[in-house]
């Protein structure tokens, strides 16, 4: 067991932090082999790169090798981007070369039926004989900002405490792309494909011991060895937060899994029991996955788990309080001192408890945002308040003044708030107009620089707080 | 009864299609009285405008009157935007002048406690004596594109088959602003405020007979006369589609209603029973309201209510099929002819049923979008398929080619599809990056010009189809 784990660690270290990479199928062109190579160069990977392509002499400034056997140095990791029919031969060569881990990007194996499964088995046998591990096939690669691995342009270069494992390349891509904009920072994202060798249990085992990782996100459709997976999930969830999006929950979805990865999805009731038993958090959509990851990364549990809400829109405020009850959040009952102070500022009514506080656009914009700042400070100093959700409906504010400048001023007001006892959560509501979206985006980045997470809708922000507050009530889970 | 309805029709016609308007509290400034006047001029209102403000001689190019009594013409409608303490006197003058309906924008009455309720009662008594009706107080105005009434810049000028009644100014505003971007067209939106005279039952009665209106949206927090409301809702819902967002569903939300409008929200179970009994569609958030209104306006029921799904992202496709089952939608089983044709195009696997179809970004972009067009045509011609949801995850497509141009080409391919037997629904997934958002916005407008509704997430699009498909199954409900 100790030995297996060491081999696992060694091979996944080689996958995420390789000292040298061979890109088998690299090219100068625009297709995947060319793009992978380009991304590696652009993302600042500082290990050795060995392109392999018998048809080229130089690829993107690097000497190209006809075969991996011709590389006169050690190769830690190989990325295989060649037609399916060539892959088994390439795998054999990698294994003989002493490569620690290969990630097979190519599709066209068991998920396509036919001969695919037999070919997969042969490759695994070859790899095992040489202590080489296989990721994939049928995947889109690895993202690891600290070592310069990437599978798309424009991804974040900042490493965070979240690792994400995805049985779908598209969802791995969504995490890199949407995560970056949303302000979620990952340390690793891996597209695991058909899992012919390394499978979900292996990734969980590895990440359970990974020092960079506190939160593990998972998109999963099917597992081959249920018992091993359950053990690995129990272990991982006892040490880290694990969030799982299970594809193929329903009968129809389960059929759809078969054509996606060639596997059987399993009965969702069994999965639900497993989530309950291990404390893994289950989500049902990509949007909810992003909401939960952002919350786990940016909101910390506060002992007094109650919420104050402030922002523009009376109707939105009423709906927010409804939603609080639905997600099991309690509104803070403000102290008399807070109520009096709010009353003096003119945003409360005669000293009665006014949480949630409805501040119309003209009040938010008043005194260059300082009125809003004062309200936030009063709430943050109230010991009853654990979390403050503040929401701006951006479009009505535009009617009163220059939206970009006032939003920046309001956000700057938050700098002086003591964040040790209160968590701040922002909601920027907007209408989808490109001009407003541009301002929202800038505001989000400004909030991100203050470590304040931003959500698109009040319900989303409250759901995020609820994940944290209700966990802390249950003692860390 | 006949008389009451006639008076009601007359006064609400005067509210929505006034031949002349007095703006009491108009100004040259930037605050509400100035803005209302400016919007009226800019939105193309072609009736008579009479600004009333004793401190000015000319307001925005129009002669200003010291009092409504000084206007030497008939006044259909008055908009009252003056401090609360002056409102009762103004109402008295309006009533004596023979105004048909006033909308009181000013806040500071029963929702603030104190003397407010008594003042409201006095105003109602005065109005009733003169057959004048009151909308409000505490509201933000009226939107009616066909007559040039508006409460914000940049609203749509196109009239549609939806009327919206809102007990929250902010939510009325959201409907105008977000509806416009989303491609939802309203014929009337009214902010009804505290409903001291005209109340929800009146608006429902009026809209039940309104020829422009087929769909009625409603944000409601509380009603004063439950019996009358129930009767009006039954009548309206028997003739039109009614969609209700109820604020103050929960105990906490209900308290919050009290501070928003000064009323009691009522037990939500009673409301739920009422929705069941009348067939009104109930939603729980602003986002869902927009989803349902867009669907009711843009998707028509098709007898074969089954769905085909096509787009990029294998994981997203699996999750989409899960979601279908959750919202009670059936995936269409494609005919052998369709399956064979798809197979020949290279997007199906050996002729088996491949719905949903996972077309990776490079396939969507292939042949300048014509491959996608061919797939859509095959699906549209399959008699089993009632609705086609097509989804583009925009960011991965950018990796292959110029996103803006390819998306436009793909959308243009849809022009030749026979829409009599198949409904098309678009989902444009994106990451929130301003550059991508700009392209998404243009694509949405292009889709809108083809009467194809666009949703942000696959779940949203399927929820929209489900509203229509499951209604048609239940025979029109």
Interface residues (C-beta under 8 A of the other chain):
Chain A: X35 X112 X113 X152 X153 X154 X166 X167 X168 X169 X170 X171 X173 X174 X177 X178 X180 X181 X182 X219 X221 X245 X247 X248 X249 X250 X251 X252 X253 X255 X256 X257 X259 X260 X261 X284 X285 X286 X287 X312 X313 X314 X315 X316 X317 X318 X319 X321 X322 X323 X324 X325 X326 X331 X349 X350 X354 X356 X358 X393 X395 X396 X399 X429 X431 X432 X433 X434 X437 X438 X441 X457 X459
Chain B: X35 X112 X113 X152 X153 X154 X166 X167 X168 X169 X170 X171 X173 X174 X177 X178 X180 X181 X182 X219 X221 X245 X247 X248 X249 X250 X251 X252 X253 X255 X256 X257 X259 X260 X261 X284 X285 X286 X287 X312 X313 X314 X315 X316 X317 X318 X319 X321 X322 X323 X324 X325 X326 X331 X349 X350 X354 X356 X358 X393 X395 X396 X399 X429 X431 X432 X433 X434 X437 X438 X441 X457 X459
